[in-house]
């Protein structure tokens, strides 16, 4: 018998399967399935790997049902062996809706979206369509957890060829699943898989990918220069951001992103992005990496209250009546994004600050002991960002390599978005696609 015949014979009958929030026992099976992927272990043994997920379960982004594990199971074995897994992280969104005339309304609204992550099928169950069907069922469950078979009126009906719809999510959990405007993911496999994860049998795509959402830039870091930056003008001075200042940073970035959406002007698409006040969002990458055992020795030597999370610079506006705050956030440790100095958010930096910014990153990279050879950031459009050319010139001046590209292919964390306001359509423009959004 040919391999294709075997695959067809083994492919799932959708009428026999359903989705549920994982039980405690089933959630442990999710960890077993992730353990089967060597690149996810990050050098940990199985005991350390289990402890990593125990720490994550106590994290800020797991509180109040913000993160849930989902499993595909047989309808006749609801508490039994999961056949595929996924996890959702609930996020707050800021968005400007598309108007019926095709222009975008001026009002900025708040909403919810879910980041889909840790999609995995155990090795023994792969190539049977389990993950695809799980992702399709997940749409309906997120859109109406109390009755997944009764989606909002603008959503395609639950397909009759899938058999009975998923059962209601228990009330205490359904209350933690508010209706979303979108779902996002950062694919480490070919994004075409997620394009096929449509809402029902609607024409079009499930998750939409755009190259300009997936820009990446890397540049070299060097030993810190001997120039005494204390003699530089105030606008070139940078102060380190520590944990106790993050609430202030959240508020500043919330206002900045709100204004950037306002300035975006008319668009045929809904303009949205994550609200930085989402619990744990701005520090997710570095915090999660700190759960890895063992941590880098240099990281264990820094007291928690002195651990650098970013830098900021405050200067007077041109009219002298107000202040402008430039913020650069970073993650010095990474669980799955590579051994680099990860710049997770760059906000309101001016061209004449680039030289001092790079020098400050050199300094922090050296003084913490991290000593990475490269820094990396995502989601910056070189054609519409005034400081981008200044960064390129600074790298040329100081002899640093400077590379830009598009993240694509396996293991590249490719951002894609599913539009729940116009199923099957490509109706969203994500305003901020920098690394801090990654989950």
Phi, psi and omega in degrees: 000137181288160178298322181296324178292321177297315181300316181296317181295325184271352185293144189295151167264110188300339180291346185263358189232154178213176181245151174206161168290133185297138169288171179302317180294318180291326178297325177294327177294330176298317178296321177301318182292322178290329177298333180291347181260104187306322184292342180276349185279333179053040176079002180280148169278177187295322179296314179296323179297315178296320179293326175304311182287333174294319177295318181297324180296342178260005186282170182299324184275006173254357183282153175055037176067021181295328180239130180227144175261138182238146180225150170264127181226164172289142180298329181269009179215058189301325181263009188265210188293121175288144181254342174199159187225154169206162178228142176244141172243124181277132181230149172276145182236149166248131182208154176246109187293151171286134179277163181295339180278353181102342174274172181255132180297158180282336185289144175253128183244163175253143180208194182232141166222162181243134173265124182266129184214171176052041176283118185207143174243132177306146184307323184291344186244012186282161176067033177235006177086010184294314182295319179299314182291322176302314181295325178290319177293327181299324177308308185292326181288322178291325184284334176205079185297333181283340179201078185302337179280356180238073183288165174307156189299332182275358181265139178305143179302153175298124187298130181294333181288353174271000181079207182292142180289167179300150177290164178299141172287137179309144187307317185295336176268322181301328179295339180265010183235069178295153185296132185263162170267341185196167168230145179232162173204163180236091193287135172252008171238179180303123182301343180298334176300314183285335173299329181280350182275067186283167175275107185065219179252028182296145173292156180105204185243158173281289179253133182258136181245140175227136181301321185287350171280345192240036177287147177221144177222134175233147175213157183287147167255146184236162172304144185300141180290161181274000180294135178276103185292346180296342180270359181279159178302159184303322184292349178258004179273138179238137177247143182285139176263126175247175187303322184294344180261001187291331177297321177294320179296318178304313182296318180297315182289327175302311180296320182295315180292321177303313181292325181293326176290321177300319183285348186295341177076192182290146179207144175286357181241158170289131180260124182213163172198172179289143173278122183295350176281355174306130185304124175081354189296314187289339183243010186305310188299309182290321180296314180298321179295332180291348178280347181292136178238124003274149173284160174303141184302321182298325182290327181289345182272354182260124177296145185305319183287346180253002182289122184284131179247348181173186176222155177216156179223134180242131177217162179289147173289169184300326180276355177076005184263354183210177179239147174246137182244122175260134184231136172230117177257151179210165175237118181278343176237150183219136177278322190213019183244013174099162181273077181217164172280106189268113178270108191270336180204129173240121186227125172059037174273138181260158183302322183282000177261352189298314181302313180290327178297312180297319178298321179292322177294319174306313184297312181294319178302322181280313187290330177285339185093359180297310173052047173288154179271341184221152170248153180218140171222163183236162162075017179258124179275113183295336183280340183240009181247114188298325186278351187299315179295326178295322177295318179297318179294321179297320178294320177296317182297320185263007175075029180263145170288151184214118185227141175235157179187189178239130176286124178204154178092182185292141177072015186252003174058059186276122181284133174218153186229137173254125183271114178269355178271333178222081186307133179084352182261167177252073192255008182242141170243114181279120188286325183231115180242026179288169192297334182298340179284345186294141172224000000 
